[in-house]
Amino acid sequence: MLLGNEYYLGVDVGSVSTNLVLLDHEEQVAEALYLRTMGRPMQTIKEGLKQLRAKFPQARIIGVGTTGSARQLAATLLGADVVKNEITAHAVAASRVHPGVQTILEIGGQDSKIICLRDGVVVDFAMNTVCAAGTGSFLDQQAGRLGIPIEQFGPLAVEAQHPVRIAGRCSVFAESDMIHKQQLGHSLEDILAGLCQAMVRNYLNNVGKNKDIRGPVLFQGGVAANPGIRKAFEEELGQEIIIPEHFAVMGALGAAYLAEEKLVRAQGERGESRFRGLQVVDTEFQASSFECAGCANHCEVVEILQDKTILARWGDRCGKWSSGKGEQRSASEVNAR
């Protein structure tokens, strides 16, 4: 059983956002942070920890889980106890907050995914990381073209009386079609609703293709904040779409739950965390890379250093560097050979 000042920390680092979640002694979300990564994952992680330290100065982090595209980097900086992919993290969070969920629709800023669960087990999934037409960046771009804040996009879309059909298979074609509909005199609300429907069709035809979408259905990711997209999904699927309370940070929430599962044994005995401590915000880290010339693969090896000490390396196919068997020299020294 956790004490009042003890928490589990979940961190989800993606290309668009970095999310942090603190789980308290009642397994409730004590804090959830949604920060823009802005191409600086290490600095954003430290900024998130700085905010947590300021708000919870007496907090004791007793377990850490990381997920997202930069989960390995986050794990190295923080000293994570669990490192899991996004599919696992999102599935765990959804199952905890809504037991019995069978389908997860997740749309973020740069990618989207669908996860099918049966009896709490992932049986199928698909991801889309290529086409922007099925992600939040697509909506951001169109909102910018129409001159409206993205926060107003969804509320205006649900007011549409006659949504127009817009080609949504490609973001370029969708933009061209949207301009054409504007020139024909269609209302802003009808165009926005048409864009929502186009995005949902694109998602279901690509990410959700041939998937057995059963209810209950949870909608997660930053785009779940858009009521226009939710309405379009409900109309297309013919069933209720559930949006969890912490929809924008479900990956981080799942990572926190996974850290808890890892460190709490069946008898209730707690394991020791590898977490470096909140003072990590005062630590200087450096990231660099070098090309290994050991074989024809020419792998690009990434290394993280703290005060010239190598903390971790990855990117090699054979494990020579990531396993620690390679020569212990910094990237600058390797390149100087």
N, C-alpha and C positions, 0 to 999 in steps of 0.2 A: 504494500500500500504506500502511495506517495504521500509525502508531507506537503504542507501548503506552499512551500517555496520551491518544490521540485517539479521539473517539467521535462517532457520529451520534445525534441526539436526536429521538425521535418523541413527540408530545403529542396526546392524544385527550381533548377536553373535552366532556362530555355533561351532561345535566341532573342525573344521579345521581352519576356518578363522573368524576374527572379522572385519566387514566392517563399515565404517563411511562415511556419505555423508552430505555435507552442501549445502542447497538450498539458492540461493541468491534472491534479490528483483525482479528478472525477471524470477524466477522459473527455473533458470539454475543451473547446478551443478558447484559450486564454488570450491569444493574440494572433492575428493573421495579417501579414504584410504582402502587398503586391507592388513590386518595384520594377521600373523599366531597366532592362539589362544594358541597353545602349552600347552593345559591343564591348563592355567592360565587366565581365562576370566576376573577377576577383574583387574589384573595387565595390561592386554592387552587393556581393555577399557580405563584405566587411561593413558596408553602410547599413545593411539589414541588422546585423549583429549589434551595431552601435545604437540603433533605435531600440532594440530589445533591451540592451543593457541600461539605457536611459530610463525606460519605462518600468523595468523589473530589476532594480539594482541588487536585490537580494536573491535573485533567481539562481537556482542550481540546476544546470542541465545534466540529466543523468542518462541520456541516450540520444543519439543523432542518426537520422536516416537521410540519404540524399537520392534524388532522382532527376530526370531531365537530360537533355543532350549534353550538359556539362557536369553530369553527376560525379564523374571520376575526379574532375578538378575540385569540385566542392568537397568531396570526401577527403581529398588530400589536405586541403586548407583547414578543414574543421576537425579531422580525425573522426570520421563517421564510423558508426558501428554496423550500418547496413547500407549497401549501394544496390538499388534496384532500378529496372527500366520503367518507363512511364506506364506501360500497359499494366504491369503488376501493381504499381502504386495507385493508379486511378481505380482499378478493380477493387482493391482492398478498401479504399476510402468509401467507394459507393456501397459496397456490401455492409460496411459498418454503419453508415448513416441511413441506409434504406435496405435492410435485409430482405432478400427475395428479388432484388433487382435482376432483370434478365438481359437488358441492353443498355449500353452507355454510349451516348453520342457526345463526342468531345471535339470542340472547335476552338483553336487558339489563334494567336496572331499570325503564325507562319505555317502551321500544319494542322491536320485534323485526323481523327481516328474514330473507329467504332469498335466496341468490345462486346462480345456476346458471352453471357454467363449462364450456367445452368447449375442450380444448387450450390451457388457460391464459387464455382470453378470456371475459369476462362476456357471456353471451348473453341472460340474463333475470334479473330480480330483482323483489322486492316488499317493501314496508315496511308496518308497522302502528304508527302513533303515536297511535291514538285509544283503543282498548279496553284496559283494564288487565288483562283476564282472560288475556291471552297474554303477560304480562311478569313480571319478577321481583317487582314490587310486589304482585302478586296473591298470590304465595307468602308474602311477608313478612306481609301482612295476615292470611292464614289461619293462619300459624304463631302470630301474636300472639293470635288468637282462641282457639287451642287451648292456649296457654300453654307453647309449646316454643320453644327457640332455633332460628333458621332453619338453623343448622349441623347440627341433629339431624333436620331434616325428611327429607332424602334417605335417610340410613342407616335410619331407621325405616320409610320407605315400601318399601324393597326387601325388608323382612322380612315383608311382607303375605302372607297365605295366600289370602285371598279378597277382592281389591279390590272396593269397591262402586262402582257407576256414579253419578257425580255430574254434574249439568248444568253444563257449563262455558262455554256461549256468552256468558254475562254474569257478571261478578264478583258482582253482587248476587244473582242466582239461584243461583250456585254456593255462596255463603255460606249462603243459606236452606236449600238442599238438604243441605249439610254438617251443619247443625244438626239437621235432620230425621233424618239417618242416625245421628247421635250419640244421639238420643232413642230410636231403635230398638234401640240396644245394640251397634252395630258397633264393632269394636276400633279403636284409634287408628291402628294400622299400616294397616288396610284402608281407612280414611278418607283417610289421607295418600296412599296409592297411588292411590286413586280421584281425588284432586285432581290428582296428576301426570298421570294418563291424560286427565282433563278438559282440562288445560292443553294437552297435546300435540294432542288432537283439535281444540281451538279454533285452535291455531297452524296445523295442516295444512289446516283447512277455510277459514281466512281468508287468512293470509299465504302458505301453500303451495298454495292452490287452483289447480288446472290447471297446476301446475309439474311438469316432468319431473325427478323426484328420482332421480338415479343415484348409485351409489357410485363411488369412496370419498366418504363423507359426513363432514364435519367439523362439530363442535358447538362454537360459540364464545360468548363473553359470560359474564357473571357467573353466570348460571343453569346453565351447564355444570358447575359445582361440585356440583350436585345429582344424585347417582346415581339417584334415583327418576325424574327426568325423562329421563335417558339410557336407563334401562331401558324406560320407556314409549315412547320414540321407536323403540328397537330392536324392540319388540313390534309397534308400529303399522306400521313400514316393512319389517319382516322382513329387516333387514340390520344389520351392525355400524356403530356410531356411534363415530367417532374423536374424542377430545378432545385437542387439542394441549397441549403443556406450558404455554404461556403463554396459555391460553384467555381469561383475563379482560382481557388488554391487547393483543389482536390488532390493534385499530385503531391504537394507538400504535406497535406493531411495524411495521405496514404503512407508517405515515407515516415512520418512520426509514428503512426500505428505499427509499421513494420519494425521500427526501432524498439518499440515497447515489446512486441512479440519476441524479438531476438533476445532482449535482456532479461525478461521475466520468465523464469522457468516454471514448469508445471506445478512445483511445490510452492510457488510464490517467492522463491529466492532470487534476488536480483543479481545480475552479472555486473561486472565493472565496465564502465564506458571508456572509449578511447578518445572522447572529446577533449580538445586542446584547451577549452575554457573560453569565456567571453573576452578575455584579454587578447585573443587572436586579432582583434580589431587594431591593436597597437603594433602588430607584427608586420614586417615588410616581407612580401613575397615577390619573387621574380619568375616570369615564365619565358622560356626560350625553346628553340628547336634546332635540330641538326639532322643532316642526312647521313644515315649509316651506310658506309661503303663496304660492309662485310660480305654482301652477296649481290646478286643481280636485282633483288627487289628494291634496293635503294630506299628503304623505309624512312619516312620523316618521323623522327622521334621527338616527342615533346617532353620537357622536363621542368619540374617546379623546384625552385630553390628558396631556402630561407637562410639568410646570412651566409650565402655561398655554400650552404649544406644542401645536398640533393635530397629532397623529400620523396619524390616519385618520378617515374618515367613511364610513358606508354606510347603506343603507335607502332611498335615493332611486331612483325609477324612471328618471329621465331622465339621471342621471349628473352633474347640476349640482354636487353637493357632493362625491360620492365621487371625481370626476375632478379635484377641486381647482380647478374653474373658478368655484365659488361664492365669495361674499365670505368672506375669512379672518377670521372673528370667532367667539368662543366661543359656546356655547349661551346663557349668561347674557346676553351682549350682544345676541344675536338676540332673546331673549325680552323684553329691555328696550326694544325698539323701539316 
